[in-house]
């Protein structure tokens, strides 16, 4: 008899969960449950070995230490410290450690594929066709550590493995939360106009309390900041870039138009205009590539 391959299931497949994923994914934040925290891939023995491998790999990690607040900027990797040293003292060092692109390691590649298959069925979309460059990052955080307010250009699933944290998410479609100029600069790669945290907007934020076996889905460009609980936290972040994003392209074109002294219309108000701008941006990008050759 042929051996039967048992495919693990990490997410609930009941009808209410399917409805939540299908109506919420990349549209609004929503909480979720999972069993990823039970996998040995995210236990301390594996994480320690993974950190040693990441430190030897270019671009394989990021870490920073010191007190932070929601409105502060990223600090950058401090000199004179190694990743393994920071991880060994994570309980006392007030640090954030990111093990980046872990799907590039064999044992995590198949895990990501299994998750993508499950999440695609839940969301009723083909993640491999509508999103590209799926990336997994393992986040290991000291007790009480704050991750500053920021936005990401990818749809995200944040899964809590160990410890607890509170995630504050703001509506990226609200002009009071994100201005046109902030979005134009973000999509054009200009960090000089990074979104600014304003405590007065906290009353508008969604708050998600995460513990092992829970998580949250966050749409593209929805600002957020994170406050870690009283113990060391381990979380898994899975990010997906949209293959085609007319609104993002429209913001990039608007950035060019604004520099020319014009006052372009905010993307999202006209699908036809967004499509025209997106086509224009893609044509410009193709011309730049041809010129570079």
N, C-alpha and C positions, 0 to 999 in steps of 0.2 A: 504494500500500500504506500502511496505517496504521502509524505509528511504534509500536514496542513499548516500553512503559515498564518499565525495569529497576528492580525494588525491591531496595534493598540489604539484605543480611543481616548482622546484627551479632553473632548468637549461634549456637553450634553446635546443629544439630538432630538429632544422632545419638541412638540409643536410650538409651545410658547417661546422656546429658545430660537427656533428657526424663524419665527415671526420677528423677534427682536433683532436678530442678525440681518435679516433681509431688509427691514425698514430702517435700521440704524447705521449699518456699516458705512463709514466715510460720509455720513450725513449729520450725525449727532453722537455725542458720547453716550455709552451705555455700559452698565456693569455686566460681568459674566462670571461663570464658574468654570473650573478646569481641574484636571488631575496631573498636570505637568509637574507639580511639586513632588509627586511620588516617584519620579524618574531618577535613577541613580546618576544621570548625566549632570544633575545640578546639586549633587551632594558635595560636601567639602573635599573628599579625596579627589574627585574629578576636577573640581574647580581649582585646586592647588596645582594639579598637573597642567591644567589648561593655562593657568597664569604663567607658568614657566615657559610654556611653548609660545604664548602670546608675546612675552617679553623679547623673545629671540626673533620675532617676526616684525618687519617694517609695517607700521600702521596697525599693529595688532592690539593696541590698547591705548587707554587714556586714563590719567588719574590726576586728582588735585586734592589739596588739603587746606584746612583753615576754616574759620567761621564764615558763613554766608547768609544772605537774606534774599527774599524773592526778587528784589529789584537790582541786585548786583550782577556783574558780568562774570563770565567764566574766567577762572584764574590762570589756567594753563598748567602744564606739567612742571612741578618744582624741580630744581636741579639738586643733585646729590642724593636722590632717593631712587630706589629700585621698586618696580612693581611688586615683586615678591615680598620685599620688606614692608611696604605699605599694607599689603593684604594680610600679612602676619599680625599686624597691629591695628587692624581695621576697627576693633572694638573701642580703641582709645584715641585714634589719630584724627578724628573728624574729617574723614576722607570719602571721596567718591571714586570708585574704580569701575572702568568700563572695559570689558573684554569684547573686542569688536570683531564683527564679521565671523562669528564662530561657526557659521554654516560652511565655512571653507575647510573645516576639519571633518574628516570622514564620518566620525561617529555622530556629528551633529547635522550633517547634510541630509541623511535619511530621516532624521527626526523632523527637520523643517519640511521635507516633502510630505511626510505623513500629516503634519499640521495643516499644510496648505490644502491638501485634499479634503480634510475634514472641514476646514473653514470655508472652502469654496462651496461645499455642499450646503453648509449652514446658511451662507449668504446668497446661495443660488446664483453664483457667478463663477466664471472661469478665472481664478486669480492669476493663472499663468499667462493668460492672454490679455487681460485688462490692466494688470499691474506688472511691473518689471523690477529687476534687481532686488529680490527679497533679501532682507538683511536681518540677522539676529545679533543682538547685543545683550550680554549679561551684565547687569548692574549690581554692584556690591557696595553697600553704603553704611557708614558709621551711624550709631544711634544719634538721633536728633538732627542729622545732617539735612540741609535744605538744598534742593536743586533749583537754581534760579529760573525765573519766568522766561520762557522762550517759545518759539514756534518751530514746527518741523514741516518739511515739504513732502512728507509721506503719511499715509494712513497707518495707524499704529494699534497693535494689541500689546498691552502691558500686563504681564502675568506675574503675580506674587508667588514666590517660592518659599522664602523664609522671612520671618519678622513681619513688620507691618509698616504701612505708610499711608499718608493722606494725600490724594491727588486733587489739585484745584484746576479745573478746566473752564475756559472762557469761550464764548461764542465768537468764532473767527469771522462769521458773516455779519456781525454787529459793527457798524461804522464807529460807534462809540468805543468799542474795544480795540479795533484795528482800523487805522485811517488808510485812505487810498495811498498816500505817500509811503507809509510803512510797508504796505503790501507790494507796491511797485519796487521799492528798494530791496525787499527780501527776495522777490522772484528774479531780480536782476543781479543778485549776488553782492549787493552793497550792504555791509554790516554797519555802516555809519548811522543808519536810521533804524537800528534794531528796535523791535517793539518795546515800549517802556511800560513797566509795571506801575499800576496806580491802585493803591489800597482802596480807593473809593469805589472801584468796580467789583470788589470782593462779593458784594451782595448779589451780583449777577452770576457768580461762578457756580458750577456744579462741584460738589465735594464727594469724593469717593473714598471710602475707608477700605483699604486693601489688607487682607490677611492671606496666609497660605491657602491656595485653592480658589482664590478669587482674582479678578482682574478688571480691566476697563479697556474699552475700545475708543480711540480718539481720532477724529477725522483730520484730514490735511489742514494745516495752518490754524488749528484751534489752539490759542495760547494756553500754557499750563505751567504750574510750578508744583514742586513736590516737597512734602515735609515727612522725614523719616520718623518712625516710632522709637520706642526706648531700647530696642535691640538691634543688632546687626541685621540688615535687610539684604535679601538676594531676590532680584527680579529678572524676568526675561522680557526683552522688548523685541517685537517682530514688526518690521517696517516694510511698507509696500509703496513704490512710486507708481503713479498713474502713467500708463503708456501714452495717453492722449489727454491733455488738460487745457482746453481752450481758454478758461479763465486765467490760468497762470500765464499763458502766452499773451493774453490781452493786457495783463498788468505789465508785462515786459515792454510791450509796444507803448503803453501809456507812459512808462518811464521815459522813453525816447521823446514822445510828444510833449511831455511836460518840460523836459529840458529845452525844447524848442520854443517854449513860451505859451503853449496851448493848455487848455483845461479839459482833458479827455473825460468821457463818461465812465463811471464806475462799472467794471465788469459785473455781469449778472443781471443787468437791467435790460439787455437785448442780446438774445442768443445769436441772432444774425450778425450783429456788429462784433460780438466776441469771436465768431467763426471767421469773419473777414480779417480781424486783427491777428488771430491765430495763424491763418494762412500766410499773412504778411510776415509774421515773425519767423515762421518755418522757412519761407523763401529767403529771408535775410540770412538765416543760419546756413542754409545750403550754399549761398553765394560766398559767405565767409570761408566755408570749408574748401570750396573750389579755389578761392584766392590763395588760401594757405598752401594748397598743393602746388 
